[in-house]
Amino acid sequence: MSLKANGFEVKNIITWNKTNAMPNITRRVLTHCTEFVIWAVKGKGWIFNYDILKELNPDKQQDGKSKQMKDVWNLPLVQGKERIRDEETNKAAHPTQKPEEMLKRIILGFSNEGDVVLDPFCGSGTTVAMAKKFGRNYIGIEKEEKYIKIIQKRLL
C-alpha cells in the first residue's frame, strides 16, 4: 500500500452509507450505496478530537446523552439547497459533490483551528469551503477549470 510505504498509518476507514443512493436501473446487481474515507496519519502529532466527534454524533444513548462516533456514517447524497447547480443547465455542477456534514465531521474531528487541510482532488470545493468555515487553512488542488470556478465562487 502506498500510504504505508510513505510513512502513513491508517487509523480508520470510514464508510459513508448513502441513505438515498441512486437505484441500480439494470436490475442485475445490488445498488451501490457506500464510499470510503481513509483516515491516515503520519508521525506522532496527529489529532483526534474525541469529544467533538461524540457531540457531532447524531446517534444518542437511550438517555439522550452523546454517544461515541462509529466508523459508519449514514448521510444522504447532496441534494436540495446544498447541491451546487450549473447556472446554464440547472443540472448538478459536479457529479460527486460531498455532503457538508461529512466534511464537518472530518475537519472538526481530525484537525484543530489554524491547521492545514489538504484536498488533492478538490472537485466542487466542499472540503476547502468547510475548512474555511471552521477556521482551518486549506490547500485545494483541482485540474478542471470548470470546477476551479465553482470552488472560487464558494470561497468568496
Backbone as a chain_set.jsonl record, in Angstrom:
{"seq": "MSLKANGFEVKNIITWNKTNAMPNITRRVLTHCTEFVIWAVKGKGWIFNYDILKELNPDKQQDGKSKQMKDVWNLPLVQGKERIRDEETNKAAHPTQKPEEMLKRIILGFSNEGDVVLDPFCGSGTTVAMAKKFGRNYIGIEKEEKYIKIIQKRLL", "coords": {"N": [[0.85, -1.178, 0.0], [0.603, 2.204, -0.842], [0.307, 4.294, 1.012], [1.324, 3.265, 3.436], [3.952, 2.753, 2.588], [4.841, 5.323, 2.397], [5.048, 6.204, 4.949], [2.654, 6.521, 6.368], [0.008, 5.742, 8.669], [-2.891, 3.897, 8.742], [-5.683, 4.82, 10.475], [-8.48, 4.631, 10.638], [-11.056, 3.375, 8.494], [-13.571, 4.994, 7.215], [-16.924, 4.4, 6.534], [-19.091, 5.733, 4.284], [-22.386, 5.578, 4.237], [-24.706, 5.928, 1.904], [-27.724, 7.219, 2.293], [-29.725, 7.744, 0.526], [-29.151, 6.52, -1.92], [-28.693, 6.245, -5.474], [-30.889, 4.195, -7.349], [-30.155, 0.989, -8.827], [-30.538, 0.729, -12.118], [-30.263, -1.355, -13.907], [-31.032, -3.693, -12.763], [-29.546, -5.961, -12.263], [-27.514, -6.186, -10.511], [-26.572, -5.481, -7.079], [-27.59, -2.409, -5.514], [-25.234, 0.135, -5.401], [-24.113, 1.73, -2.561], [-22.213, 2.903, -0.915], [-19.254, 4.724, 0.075], [-15.786, 5.135, 0.778], [-13.795, 6.64, 3.302], [-10.554, 7.227, 3.972], [-8.792, 7.513, 6.863], [-5.744, 8.481, 7.59], [-2.609, 8.813, 9.249], [0.493, 10.518, 9.876], [3.433, 10.231, 11.632], [3.707, 11.371, 15.083], [2.128, 13.499, 15.967], [-0.636, 13.614, 15.456], [-4.167, 14.429, 15.242], [-7.082, 13.795, 17.142], [-10.15, 14.543, 17.876], [-11.962, 13.534, 20.107], [-14.122, 14.237, 21.895], [-15.467, 16.239, 20.457], [-16.299, 14.818, 18.168], [-17.977, 13.013, 19.421], [-20.001, 14.732, 20.315], [-20.938, 15.611, 17.815], [-22.074, 13.342, 16.823], [-24.983, 12.002, 15.525], [-26.379, 9.869, 16.551], [-27.656, 8.879, 19.658], [-27.397, 7.93, 23.149], [-29.703, 5.851, 25.024], [-30.633, 7.457, 27.086], [-30.397, 9.929, 26.0], [-27.927, 11.116, 26.045], [-24.706, 11.997, 24.643], [-22.996, 9.888, 22.279], [-20.323, 7.658, 21.481], [-18.681, 8.158, 18.369], [-19.149, 6.148, 15.512], [-17.623, 4.184, 12.844], [-19.204, 4.106, 10.595], [-21.048, 6.182, 8.664], [-24.167, 7.462, 8.231], [-25.404, 9.213, 5.775], [-27.14, 11.35, 3.508], [-26.923, 11.578, -0.127], [-25.868, 14.598, -1.691], [-28.297, 17.064, -2.078], [-31.067, 19.28, -2.878], [-30.931, 22.571, -1.393], [-28.224, 22.55, -0.783], [-26.97, 21.42, -2.949], [-24.861, 22.192, -5.595], [-25.466, 23.903, -8.532], [-25.173, 23.98, -12.1], [-25.141, 27.057, -13.715], [-26.119, 27.484, -16.286], [-27.398, 25.093, -17.19], [-28.829, 24.174, -15.028], [-28.386, 21.72, -13.937], [-26.703, 19.317, -11.81], [-23.62, 20.628, -10.817], [-21.296, 19.277, -10.302], [-20.471, 15.85, -10.415], [-19.965, 14.294, -8.115], [-20.364, 15.621, -5.652], [-19.677, 16.167, -2.261], [-21.277, 15.694, 0.952], [-21.741, 18.461, 3.152], [-21.971, 17.965, 5.881], [-20.502, 15.603, 6.241], [-17.866, 16.469, 5.698], [-17.661, 18.377, 7.685], [-17.597, 16.776, 10.009], [-15.191, 15.388, 9.544], [-13.27, 17.475, 9.373], [-13.575, 18.917, 11.835], [-13.206, 16.815, 13.584], [-10.643, 15.775, 13.106], [-8.724, 17.749, 13.002], [-7.384, 20.89, 14.168], [-8.234, 24.352, 14.885], [-6.587, 26.593, 12.712], [-4.917, 24.65, 11.671], [-3.711, 22.99, 8.662], [-5.662, 21.908, 5.99], [-5.717, 19.566, 3.461], [-6.891, 18.991, 0.217], [-6.441, 17.007, -2.344], [-7.896, 16.458, -4.616], [-9.994, 18.394, -5.431], [-12.541, 18.927, -6.577], [-15.83, 19.943, -6.253], [-15.273, 21.628, -4.201], [-16.098, 21.323, -1.515], [-14.601, 20.456, 0.709], [-12.579, 22.466, 1.09], [-14.213, 24.701, 1.451], [-15.565, 24.07, 3.812], [-13.38, 23.829, 5.501], [-12.496, 26.476, 5.578], [-14.762, 27.662, 6.765], [-14.608, 26.601, 9.338], [-12.309, 27.669, 10.409], [-9.842, 26.674, 9.53], [-6.755, 26.495, 7.743], [-6.23, 25.95, 4.26], [-5.524, 23.846, 1.441], [-6.326, 23.354, -1.807], [-6.435, 21.255, -4.583], [-7.108, 21.167, -7.958], [-7.696, 20.195, -11.27], [-9.521, 20.679, -13.302], [-10.876, 23.301, -15.054], [-13.574, 24.216, -15.031], [-14.465, 23.339, -12.539], [-12.728, 24.649, -10.841], [-13.625, 27.261, -11.031], [-16.093, 27.021, -9.721], [-15.229, 26.362, -7.142], [-13.793, 28.707, -6.462], [-15.896, 30.544, -6.372], [-17.365, 29.524, -4.223], [-15.674, 30.107, -2.144], [-15.728, 32.818, -1.776]], "CA": [[0.0, 0.0, 0.0], [1.461, 3.387, -0.956], [0.255, 5.073, 2.254], [2.281, 2.667, 4.364], [5.289, 2.953, 2.026], [5.194, 6.727, 2.602], [5.101, 6.505, 6.371], [1.341, 6.777, 6.951], [-0.671, 4.658, 9.362], [-4.347, 4.01, 8.618], [-6.346, 4.754, 11.779], [-9.837, 4.144, 10.396], [-11.682, 3.519, 7.185], [-14.952, 5.4, 7.485], [-17.852, 4.04, 5.465], [-20.229, 6.64, 4.068], [-23.571, 4.875, 3.751], [-25.574, 6.923, 1.259], [-29.078, 6.812, 2.668], [-30.623, 7.953, -0.615], [-28.369, 6.123, -3.101], [-29.426, 6.07, -6.723], [-31.156, 2.771, -7.582], [-29.485, 0.366, -9.96], [-31.602, 0.547, -13.113], [-30.083, -2.59, -14.695], [-31.672, -4.767, -12.013], [-28.711, -7.155, -12.405], [-26.577, -6.184, -9.392], [-27.042, -4.722, -5.925], [-27.387, -0.968, -5.563], [-24.022, 0.582, -4.706], [-24.537, 2.831, -1.686], [-21.178, 3.298, 0.038], [-17.924, 5.205, -0.297], [-14.886, 5.005, 1.913], [-12.898, 7.732, 3.644], [-9.416, 6.668, 4.694], [-8.144, 8.425, 7.795], [-4.377, 8.028, 7.812], [-1.782, 9.807, 9.929], [1.937, 10.36, 9.74], [4.117, 10.758, 12.807], [3.064, 11.268, 16.397], [1.367, 14.685, 16.33], [-1.952, 13.621, 14.825], [-5.289, 14.969, 16.032], [-8.36, 13.075, 17.217], [-11.0, 15.299, 18.794], [-12.963, 12.57, 20.546], [-15.311, 14.883, 22.47], [-16.18, 16.929, 19.377], [-16.976, 13.792, 17.371], [-19.061, 12.475, 20.248], [-21.086, 15.72, 20.256], [-21.468, 15.653, 16.447], [-22.74, 12.083, 16.506], [-26.445, 12.124, 15.603], [-26.885, 8.759, 17.369], [-27.562, 9.173, 21.091], [-27.705, 6.843, 24.063], [-31.13, 5.815, 25.363], [-30.971, 8.58, 27.969], [-30.222, 11.165, 25.246], [-26.545, 11.595, 26.129], [-23.862, 11.772, 23.463], [-22.501, 8.534, 22.104], [-19.091, 7.587, 20.702], [-18.879, 8.091, 16.916], [-18.746, 4.9, 14.859], [-16.973, 4.374, 11.543], [-20.196, 4.084, 9.512], [-21.809, 7.43, 8.725], [-25.358, 7.441, 7.387], [-25.657, 10.565, 5.273], [-27.682, 11.316, 2.141], [-26.259, 12.27, -1.225], [-26.176, 16.033, -1.662], [-29.447, 17.487, -2.882], [-31.715, 20.484, -2.356], [-30.198, 23.841, -1.368], [-26.781, 22.315, -0.695], [-26.472, 20.975, -4.251], [-24.407, 23.275, -6.463], [-26.001, 23.669, -9.877], [-24.625, 24.723, -13.236], [-26.031, 28.193, -13.95], [-26.725, 27.406, -17.624], [-28.248, 23.917, -17.38], [-29.504, 23.898, -13.761], [-28.066, 20.355, -13.512], [-25.623, 19.257, -10.827], [-22.381, 21.174, -11.37], [-20.245, 18.27, -10.117], [-21.169, 14.569, -10.235], [-19.727, 13.609, -6.835], [-20.294, 16.601, -4.562], [-19.766, 15.519, -0.955], [-22.112, 16.417, 1.921], [-21.048, 19.341, 4.092], [-21.952, 17.316, 7.192], [-19.399, 14.653, 6.268], [-16.619, 17.224, 5.819], [-17.681, 18.996, 9.013], [-17.12, 15.761, 10.954], [-13.778, 15.11, 9.272], [-12.44, 18.639, 9.693], [-13.613, 19.181, 13.271], [-12.746, 15.635, 14.316], [-9.263, 15.368, 12.864], [-7.829, 18.909, 12.899], [-7.667, 22.0, 15.081], [-8.202, 25.666, 14.249], [-5.269, 27.0, 12.253], [-4.256, 23.557, 10.953], [-3.868, 22.994, 7.206], [-6.425, 20.802, 5.427], [-5.362, 19.365, 2.054], [-7.752, 18.189, -0.639], [-5.716, 16.923, -3.616], [-8.867, 16.284, -5.703], [-10.914, 19.339, -4.791], [-13.896, 18.794, -7.115], [-16.726, 21.09, -6.091], [-14.739, 22.506, -3.162], [-16.728, 21.188, -0.203], [-13.578, 20.36, 1.756], [-11.956, 23.767, 1.372], [-15.252, 25.604, 1.957], [-15.802, 23.733, 5.215], [-12.152, 24.173, 6.231], [-12.551, 27.928, 5.788], [-15.852, 27.925, 7.709], [-14.233, 26.191, 10.687], [-11.066, 28.293, 10.844], [-8.649, 25.947, 9.134], [-6.12, 26.874, 6.493], [-6.544, 24.873, 3.323], [-4.923, 23.755, 0.12], [-7.164, 22.563, -2.69], [-5.845, 21.036, -5.898], [-8.104, 20.74, -8.946], [-7.184, 20.464, -12.619], [-10.601, 21.033, -14.219], [-11.174, 24.741, -14.978], [-14.974, 24.461, -14.664], [-14.605, 23.123, -11.104], [-11.965, 25.703, -10.171], [-14.526, 28.42, -10.95], [-17.071, 26.721, -8.67], [-14.511, 26.459, -5.87], [-13.52, 30.121, -6.199], [-17.16, 31.184, -6.015], [-17.725, 29.048, -2.876], [-14.76, 30.663, -1.151], [-15.897, 34.281, -1.656]], "C": [[0.895, 1.241, 0.0], [1.405, 4.276, 0.285], [1.31, 4.567, 3.228], [3.715, 2.895, 3.889], [5.779, 4.381, 2.222], [5.088, 7.159, 4.061], [3.783, 6.81, 7.038], [0.813, 5.521, 7.641], [-2.174, 4.888, 9.238], [-4.962, 3.809, 10.0], [-7.758, 4.191, 11.649], [-10.149, 4.225, 8.915], [-13.152, 3.769, 7.479], [-15.8, 5.023, 6.274], [-18.972, 5.063, 5.425], [-21.34, 5.806, 3.464], [-24.542, 5.923, 3.22], [-27.031, 6.495, 1.453], [-30.092, 6.988, 1.542], [-29.912, 7.607, -1.926], [-29.265, 5.929, -4.32], [-29.671, 4.58, -6.966], [-30.401, 2.268, -8.812], [-30.546, 0.022, -10.999], [-31.45, -0.721, -13.953], [-30.799, -3.773, -14.064], [-30.9, -6.084, -12.13], [-27.664, -7.268, -11.304], [-27.187, -5.387, -8.244], [-26.779, -3.23, -6.129], [-26.144, -0.602, -4.763], [-24.374, 1.801, -3.862], [-23.47, 3.257, -0.684], [-19.957, 3.884, -0.657], [-17.081, 5.132, 0.965], [-14.012, 6.244, 2.061], [-11.772, 7.104, 4.463], [-8.819, 7.767, 5.563], [-6.787, 7.837, 8.136], [-3.572, 9.167, 8.416], [-0.313, 9.502, 9.688], [2.591, 10.987, 10.96], [3.262, 10.662, 14.058], [2.125, 12.423, 16.731], [-0.039, 14.749, 15.756], [-3.059, 13.986, 15.81], [-6.477, 14.01, 15.982], [-9.183, 13.757, 18.294], [-12.209, 14.46, 19.193], [-14.251, 13.235, 21.018], [-16.134, 15.613, 21.411], [-16.952, 15.916, 18.537], [-18.144, 13.174, 18.132], [-20.274, 13.42, 20.218], [-21.742, 15.778, 18.874], [-22.266, 14.41, 16.078], [-24.263, 12.239, 16.627], [-27.084, 10.99, 16.414], [-26.658, 9.084, 18.838], [-27.839, 7.91, 21.898], [-29.19, 6.892, 24.405], [-31.55, 6.983, 26.238], [-30.742, 9.937, 27.301], [-28.81, 11.731, 25.278], [-25.782, 11.253, 24.852], [-23.264, 10.38, 23.486], [-21.233, 8.582, 21.252], [-19.406, 7.413, 19.216], [-18.377, 6.753, 16.388], [-18.15, 5.206, 13.493], [-17.905, 4.149, 10.357], [-21.063, 5.322, 9.702], [-22.951, 7.359, 7.728], [-25.716, 8.869, 7.009], [-26.21, 10.473, 3.855], [-26.719, 11.936, 1.13], [-26.688, 13.73, -1.178], [-27.334, 16.337, -2.607], [-30.016, 18.772, -2.289], [-30.831, 21.71, -2.41], [-28.686, 23.644, -1.347], [-26.17, 21.959, -2.059], [-26.094, 22.177, -5.111], [-24.829, 22.936, -7.884], [-25.284, 24.528, -10.907], [-25.618, 25.827, -13.582], [-26.737, 28.119, -15.295], [-27.731, 26.269, -17.755], [-29.143, 23.607, -16.193], [-29.324, 22.44, -13.313], [-26.934, 20.425, -12.491], [-24.317, 19.708, -11.478], [-21.221, 20.192, -11.257], [-20.914, 16.937, -9.791], [-20.992, 13.92, -8.868], [-19.552, 14.594, -5.679], [-20.538, 15.89, -3.229], [-20.602, 16.361, 0.01], [-21.27, 17.263, 2.88], [-20.949, 18.69, 5.47], [-20.801, 16.318, 7.302], [-18.073, 15.382, 6.449], [-16.542, 17.956, 7.143], [-17.131, 18.014, 10.045], [-15.628, 15.509, 10.784], [-12.9, 16.259, 9.745], [-12.424, 18.921, 11.194], [-13.035, 18.019, 14.085], [-11.26, 15.368, 14.221], [-8.305, 16.542, 12.635], [-8.257, 19.943, 13.94], [-7.659, 23.302, 14.299], [-6.765, 26.023, 13.901], [-4.495, 25.912, 11.54], [-4.496, 23.705, 9.457], [-4.607, 21.724, 6.781], [-6.102, 20.741, 3.944], [-6.417, 18.521, 1.369], [-7.099, 18.134, -2.018], [-6.609, 16.702, -4.834], [-10.092, 17.101, -5.314], [-12.355, 19.301, -5.321], [-14.732, 20.041, -6.981], [-16.312, 22.002, -4.932], [-15.353, 22.391, -1.787], [-15.693, 21.171, 0.916], [-13.003, 21.723, 2.098], [-12.973, 24.768, 1.911], [-15.517, 25.341, 3.441], [-14.568, 24.025, 6.064], [-12.147, 25.666, 6.558], [-13.595, 28.271, 6.857], [-15.441, 27.636, 9.146], [-12.822, 26.629, 11.088], [-9.804, 27.504, 10.564], [-8.058, 26.612, 7.9], [-6.34, 25.704, 5.542], [-5.726, 25.0, 2.052], [-5.836, 22.851, -0.686], [-6.511, 22.458, -4.05], [-6.936, 20.5, -6.817], [-7.604, 21.115, -10.326], [-8.257, 20.927, -13.602], [-11.024, 22.492, -14.022], [-12.613, 25.006, -14.53], [-15.214, 24.254, -13.168], [-13.84, 24.177, -10.313], [-12.84, 26.948, -10.011], [-15.583, 28.227, -9.855], [-16.438, 26.898, -7.298], [-14.268, 27.922, -5.507], [-14.783, 30.847, -5.743], [-17.585, 30.781, -4.592], [-16.888, 29.714, -1.792], [-14.873, 32.178, -0.982], [-16.541, 34.672, -0.336]], "O": [[1.85, 1.309, 0.773], [2.387, 4.958, 0.58], [2.09, 5.345, 3.775], [4.596, 3.195, 4.695], [6.983, 4.634, 2.215], [5.043, 8.353, 4.359], [3.769, 7.31, 8.163], [1.127, 4.396, 7.251], [-2.671, 5.957, 9.59], [-4.785, 2.761, 10.621], [-8.179, 3.366, 12.46], [-9.581, 5.036, 8.183], [-13.877, 2.881, 7.928], [-15.43, 5.297, 5.132], [-19.706, 5.242, 6.397], [-21.25, 5.377, 2.314], [-25.122, 6.699, 3.979], [-27.495, 5.529, 0.848], [-31.193, 6.44, 1.602], [-30.055, 8.316, -2.922], [-30.419, 5.512, -4.215], [-28.751, 3.777, -6.806], [-30.062, 3.037, -9.712], [-31.36, -0.876, -10.784], [-32.391, -1.127, -14.635], [-31.133, -4.742, -14.746], [-31.483, -7.168, -12.103], [-27.005, -8.299, -11.166], [-28.196, -4.703, -8.419], [-25.848, -2.848, -6.838], [-26.011, -0.976, -3.598], [-24.876, 2.795, -4.386], [-23.793, 3.913, 0.306], [-19.669, 3.581, -1.815], [-17.605, 5.075, 2.077], [-13.551, 6.82, 1.075], [-12.014, 6.522, 5.521], [-8.396, 8.811, 5.067], [-6.678, 6.847, 8.858], [-3.821, 10.338, 8.131], [0.065, 8.382, 9.343], [2.33, 12.145, 11.284], [2.241, 9.974, 14.092], [1.382, 12.328, 17.707], [-0.582, 15.841, 15.586], [-2.908, 13.868, 17.026], [-6.83, 13.487, 14.925], [-8.939, 13.568, 19.486], [-13.317, 14.647, 18.691], [-15.343, 12.852, 20.597], [-17.364, 15.603, 21.466], [-18.124, 16.129, 18.227], [-19.177, 12.854, 17.544], [-21.417, 12.976, 20.112], [-22.953, 15.97, 18.767], [-23.045, 14.428, 15.125], [-24.773, 12.566, 17.699], [-28.203, 11.135, 16.906], [-25.57, 9.521, 19.213], [-28.432, 6.952, 21.402], [-29.861, 7.878, 24.103], [-32.685, 7.451, 26.152], [-30.873, 10.977, 27.947], [-28.526, 12.722, 24.606], [-26.155, 10.356, 24.096], [-23.054, 9.779, 24.539], [-21.093, 9.454, 20.395], [-20.28, 6.629, 18.844], [-17.307, 6.285, 16.777], [-18.17, 6.35, 13.041], [-17.438, 4.016, 9.226], [-21.715, 5.501, 10.731], [-22.73, 7.214, 6.526], [-26.256, 9.629, 7.813], [-25.793, 9.61, 3.083], [-25.828, 12.708, 1.483], [-27.764, 14.047, -0.673], [-27.346, 15.924, -3.767], [-29.491, 19.288, -1.303], [-30.065, 21.884, -3.358], [-27.947, 24.493, -1.846], [-24.98, 22.181, -2.282], [-26.91, 23.072, -5.329], [-24.585, 21.834, -8.376], [-24.851, 25.645, -10.624], [-26.811, 25.562, -13.726], [-27.844, 28.639, -15.436], [-28.792, 26.442, -18.354], [-30.113, 22.86, -16.327], [-30.027, 21.978, -12.415], [-26.291, 21.463, -12.33], [-23.953, 19.233, -12.554], [-20.267, 20.268, -12.031], [-21.833, 16.896, -8.973], [-21.799, 13.07, -8.492], [-18.683, 14.408, -4.827], [-21.483, 15.113, -3.09], [-20.636, 17.587, -0.095], [-20.222, 16.827, 3.355], [-19.939, 18.852, 6.155], [-20.189, 16.205, 8.364], [-17.243, 14.968, 7.259], [-15.447, 18.14, 7.676], [-16.29, 18.383, 10.864], [-14.89, 15.426, 11.765], [-11.905, 16.044, 10.437], [-11.356, 19.142, 11.765], [-12.447, 18.227, 15.147], [-10.669, 14.801, 15.14], [-7.198, 16.35, 12.13], [-9.347, 19.869, 14.508], [-7.14, 23.358, 13.184], [-5.845, 25.79, 14.685], [-3.508, 26.206, 10.866], [-5.377, 24.453, 9.033], [-4.23, 20.615, 7.159], [-6.199, 21.749, 3.244], [-6.798, 17.463, 1.87], [-7.186, 19.095, -2.782], [-6.13, 16.755, -5.967], [-11.113, 16.543, -4.911], [-13.289, 19.613, -4.582], [-14.387, 21.087, -7.532], [-16.937, 23.039, -4.71], [-15.153, 23.277, -0.956], [-15.889, 21.803, 1.955], [-12.945, 22.096, 3.269], [-12.627, 25.603, 2.747], [-15.673, 26.276, 4.227], [-14.694, 24.425, 7.222], [-11.83, 26.065, 7.679], [-13.333, 29.079, 7.748], [-15.865, 28.332, 10.069], [-12.212, 26.045, 11.984], [-8.808, 27.643, 11.274], [-8.778, 27.221, 7.109], [-6.608, 24.586, 5.983], [-5.303, 26.083, 1.649], [-6.093, 21.713, -0.295], [-6.079, 23.464, -4.612], [-7.602, 19.513, -6.503], [-7.137, 22.235, -10.534], [-7.929, 21.51, -14.636], [-11.477, 22.868, -12.941], [-12.854, 25.918, -13.739], [-16.072, 24.917, -12.585], [-14.266, 24.557, -9.222], [-12.799, 27.611, -8.975], [-15.923, 29.174, -9.147], [-17.028, 27.503, -6.403], [-14.51, 28.329, -4.371], [-14.735, 31.67, -4.829], [-18.105, 31.608, -3.845], [-17.339, 29.867, -0.657], [-14.19, 32.759, -0.138], [-16.752, 35.857, -0.08]]}, "num_chains": 1, "name": "protein.A"}
